[in-house]
Amino acid sequence: MPTNSILTAEQLTGLVEQGLRALPIQGEPHGLYQPVVYAIDAGGKRIRPTLVLASCNLFADELQPAMPAAMAVEVFHNFTLLHDDIMDHADLRRGRPTVHRRWGTNAAILSGDAMSVMAYELLAQSPEPMLSALLGAFNRLAMGVCQGQQLDMDFEQLAAVSQEQYVGMIELKTSALLSGALELGAIVGGAPQADVDALVELGRHMGIAFQLQDDLLDVYGDVAVFGKQTGGDIMAQKKTMLTVLTRQQLDVAEREQFDALMRNADLQREQKVEQVMAFYARSQAQRAVEQLVEQHFDLARQALASVAVPIERKAVLQAVLNKMAGRKL
Amino acid sequence: MPTNSILTAEQLTGLVEQGLRALPIQGEPHGLYQPVVYAIDAGGKRIRPTLVLASCNLFADELQPAMPAAMAVEVFHNFTLLHDDIMDHADLRRGRPTVHRRWGTNAAILSGDAMSVMAYELLAQSPEPMLSALLGAFNRLAMGVCQGQQLDMDFEQLAAVSQEQYVGMIELKTSALLSGALELGAIVGGAPQADVDALVELGRHMGIAFQLQDDLLDVYGDVAVFGKQTGGDIMAQKKTMLTVLTRQQLDVAEREQFDALMRNADLQREQKVEQVMAFYARSQAQRAVEQLVEQHFDLARQALASVAVPIERKAVLQAVLNKMAGRKL
């Protein structure tokens, strides 16, 4: 695999998979490492480590120095999934039992803790001159994810969440890891600060757009394409941008009806989803969220455009953005 | 507070408390940081951060450069207590409800995760030239604690645990943090590698001796002095050095009797503790464990003696060892 030129998305993903296969996660005690192997083997799109490498490749031809940071980001991401699945009482992840369902909550807590440490072990293998900057970026990313998860849990207890609050939560829970991945890669690649800042901005808008798309897909997604039942967020009474924008459009009496409907746990799934969707339709929330998605993808593209490197180096990140923006409802 | 000479134990603890009061742990979202403040405020002997500073003070007069590492170790230690208390279903910690009892398991998982990240944030404030070495030492410490906790849980499922296995578990679960604390301080102080190694050895034996003392205190401790009922380990069917050495002395038939007694959950507390203690007495396990404790404190003192600095610089660590060794049954 060439690592000394501008690579394609496939080549970057190949490097990532190669790196993941070589991770030192087959250790003792077995009970600690087995769930780690299971979690990493589960697959996924590997978007975050690919972003690390793609961001580095904007500025540098040599990508091996960015591999430790790329691996660190992917291991940390999977650690957060392990603990999130405990907190959300999730039974399945990528079609298989979650770690806490398979090995118990204690194992999922402890193996998650170990993965968090592993992420720092990996990061520590980065080139020493940039270690301090990388550690700073990684810590911001990590703390952002924790803060975002806390806000998400806090929102479950709140009747009203504003659009600003909701976007602020996504910026932490989803964008922090994407921004952080791009920042780490740019630092390893030797980017000037202005370009690092632009890439952080890219990740921020990419994360917001991506999460708002998820909010839409959960309601309007094609079951055949996405392979899961729609309306999951509605049934879980989750705040999404659809509920936030819908509530904005309602008068006090309607808002009380809507909130009562959302809280109603006795309604049949089909009825409840249909009635909530009627509220969404009346407030034209779908179109409003779609516009927000487009806006944030546009802002992400503008951020990429502002990075001061030749356009041919931006092809992969451009393609990643286009592919994401093209996720069909 | 002077920080440019050889400090006393009280002065070191004063520096630690001052550092802890200045920790940036009053952030938002409130739900994330409130349990962190609660955990740090709970007190404790602050032995680990004091070891960081004392170890640095062996080699250097200026202790401020070691403060970030000292704080990192204390925050990480308290993080492990948060998650251990979930795994052990512990209701009380230092006389107050545990974090998961007060705010729920999800909060305890997530605030613990945040504390782990905070520990790395603090460590990252260490002097940059030694950051790579400090990060390496900290990662070893952190992974050791995770591995030790896993082994401790694994042992609950095993009928037989050898003396070597048990000591190996303690070396990870208890010694890793003490060794790591001494190592971090020595690195910041600019110690030569031979002295760093000696201090790691000191921490290893100190940890083993300390845990074996705990095993004894849980059975033979003076309730008036230690303020809790003895026999807790026996009732929780925990492996301790007393059970390990007792089983070694028994023939096959007696061993079956002993194992059955340990597993018996129907016996009254007083009866069960009395009968298990009779096995300990017959096998002279108490005296054997006391000898091991003395041996490991001796080895810790020898390790300290081998550190190539003037004896007056060693007064604090000598005093720490003597104070620990003097814990009365």
Contacts between the chains, C-beta under 8 A, distances in Angstrom:
chain1	res1	chain2	res2	distance
A	28	B	147	7.7
A	29	B	147	6.1
A	29	B	150	4.7
A	29	B	151	5.4
A	29	B	154	5.9
A	31	B	150	5.4
A	31	B	153	7.3
A	31	B	154	5.7
A	32	B	146	6.4
A	32	B	147	6.1
A	32	B	150	4.1
A	83	B	109	5.6
A	83	B	110	7.2
A	83	B	113	6.2
A	86	B	105	8.0
A	86	B	106	7.7
A	86	B	109	6.3
A	87	B	106	4.5
A	87	B	109	6.4
A	87	B	110	6.9
A	105	B	86	8.0
A	106	B	86	7.7
A	106	B	87	4.4
A	106	B	153	6.4
A	109	B	83	5.6
A	109	B	86	6.4
A	109	B	87	6.4
A	109	B	109	6.2
A	110	B	83	7.2
A	110	B	87	6.9
A	110	B	146	6.2
A	110	B	149	5.8
A	110	B	150	5.9
A	110	B	153	7.5
A	112	B	113	7.8
A	113	B	83	6.2
A	113	B	112	7.8
A	113	B	113	7.8
A	113	B	116	6.8
A	113	B	146	5.5
A	114	B	143	6.6
A	114	B	146	4.3
A	114	B	147	7.7
A	114	B	150	8.0
A	116	B	113	6.8
A	116	B	116	5.7
A	116	B	117	7.7
A	117	B	116	7.7
A	117	B	139	6.2
A	117	B	142	4.4
A	117	B	143	5.1
A	117	B	146	6.3
A	118	B	143	7.5
A	120	B	120	6.0
A	120	B	135	7.1
A	120	B	138	7.9
A	120	B	139	5.7
A	120	B	142	7.6
A	121	B	139	4.7
A	121	B	143	7.0
A	124	B	132	6.9
A	124	B	135	4.7
A	124	B	136	6.1
A	124	B	139	6.1
A	128	B	132	5.1
A	131	B	131	5.8
A	131	B	132	5.6
A	131	B	135	7.2
A	132	B	124	6.9
A	132	B	128	5.0
A	132	B	131	5.6
A	135	B	120	7.1
A	135	B	124	4.7
A	135	B	131	7.2
A	135	B	135	7.2
A	136	B	124	6.1
A	138	B	120	7.9
A	139	B	117	6.2
A	139	B	120	5.7
A	139	B	121	4.7
A	139	B	124	6.1
A	142	B	117	4.4
A	142	B	120	7.6
A	143	B	114	6.7
A	143	B	117	5.1
A	143	B	118	7.5
A	143	B	121	7.0
A	146	B	32	6.4
A	146	B	110	6.2
A	146	B	113	5.5
A	146	B	114	4.2
A	146	B	117	6.3
A	147	B	28	7.7
A	147	B	29	6.1
A	147	B	32	6.1
A	147	B	114	7.7
A	149	B	110	5.8
A	150	B	29	4.7
A	150	B	31	5.4
A	150	B	32	4.1
A	150	B	110	5.9
A	150	B	114	7.9
A	151	B	29	5.4
A	153	B	31	7.3
A	153	B	106	6.5
A	153	B	110	7.5
A	154	B	29	5.9
A	154	B	31	5.7
